[in-house]
Amino acid sequence: MGKFKKVNTSIDDLYVIEPTVFGDNRGYFMETYSEKEFGEIGLDYNFIQDNQSKSKKGVLRGLHFQKENTQAKLVRVIKGSVFDVAVDLRPGSKTFGKWEGIVLTDENKKMFMIPRGFAHGFLVLSDEAEFTYKCDDIYNHEAEGGVAWNDPDIGVEWPLGDMKEEDLITSEKDTKWPSFNEIKDTTIFPNL
């Protein structure tokens, strides 16, 4: 049995990854990535960069993508809890414009494997969260793109709990992304 379980979602090629966790009275140990083990479950990625962010409750980041230097991402939470979302923007995909979301926590240790061609974002549910992700291409500021996180045509059901939408904390650029209707007929990813 491998160290990682690949769980299908409602969108092809988008997976939840459940690592094997070895725990005892001292704590736990787990592998968070293994090129060999990922290859054995059909996930062949060449990750070249690791990133980490820290955010407080109510921070919403996204929905982001890069038009060039498109990135596959393996994302996870090492402290706290987030609702992580991926939106399928792949040209010709049968689930184009559909989204999938999962709660990632330091306790459940699940990861989200997001292939190239998706917009990505997350909402912090805990008092604070530390979020890490592996990328298989470089960050290219000039190729930044996004779609409105609250676009009604995509319809992400953000679990606001006791938070109000007007109290969410976003960056200025995340308030200005176009709607899905404004980008859906364009060549979002010229190199995919």
C-alpha positions, 0 to 999 in steps of 0.5 A, spaced: 500 500 500 502 506 498 503 512 502 498 517 499 491 515 497 488 519 491 481 521 491 477 523 485 472 529 485 467 531 481 472 534 476 477 530 472 484 530 474 482 534 480 484 530 486 484 530 494 490 527 496 490 523 503 497 522 506 498 516 511 500 519 517 504 515 523 502 517 530 503 515 537 504 518 544 510 522 541 506 526 535 506 524 528 510 523 522 508 523 514 510 524 508 507 530 504 510 529 497 514 523 494 515 523 486 516 516 486 509 515 490 505 520 486 508 517 480 505 510 482 498 513 483 498 517 476 500 524 478 507 525 474 509 533 476 515 536 476 514 541 482 520 547 482 517 551 487 514 551 494 510 557 497 507 559 504 502 564 506 499 566 513 492 569 513 487 571 519 480 569 519 476 572 513 481 573 508 479 570 502 485 570 496 483 568 489 480 566 484 487 566 481 491 563 475 496 565 470 495 565 463 502 563 461 507 559 466 500 555 468 501 552 474 499 545 477 499 546 485 499 541 491 496 545 496 495 544 504 494 547 510 500 546 516 496 550 521 488 552 522 483 551 517 481 553 510 476 552 505 480 551 498 477 552 491 479 550 484 475 552 478 476 549 471 477 553 466 481 548 461 479 549 454 474 544 452 473 541 458 466 538 460 466 541 467 468 548 464 466 553 469 465 548 475 468 548 481 470 544 487 471 546 494 474 542 500 476 544 507 483 543 508 486 543 516 492 541 520 488 536 523 485 532 517 492 533 513 488 532 506 491 536 500 488 538 494 492 536 487 490 542 482 492 541 475 494 546 470 488 550 467 484 552 474 483 558 478 484 557 485 483 561 491 481 560 499 478 562 505 481 562 512 476 559 517 480 559 523 483 565 527 489 564 522 492 559 517 498 557 514 498 555 507 503 551 503 503 549 496 508 546 491 508 549 484 510 546 477 512 552 474 514 559 476 510 565 478 510 570 472 507 577 475 506 579 468 501 573 466 497 574 472 489 573 471 483 571 475 476 571 476 471 574 481 471 570 487 463 571 488 461 570 481 454 568 481 455 564 474 461 560 478 457 560 484 462 558 489 458 556 496 463 559 501 462 557 508 462 563 511 459 561 518 459 567 522 462 571 517 459 576 513 461 577 506 462 585 506 467 583 512 471 578 508 478 581 507 481 581 500 486 584 496 485 590 492 486 586 485 482 581 488 476 585 488 477 587 480 477 581 477 472 580 471 466 575 471 466 568 468 462 571 463 467 576 461 473 571 460 469 565 458 469 566 450 477 568 451 483 564 450 484 564 457 490 559 457 494 560 450 499 555 451 494 549 454 
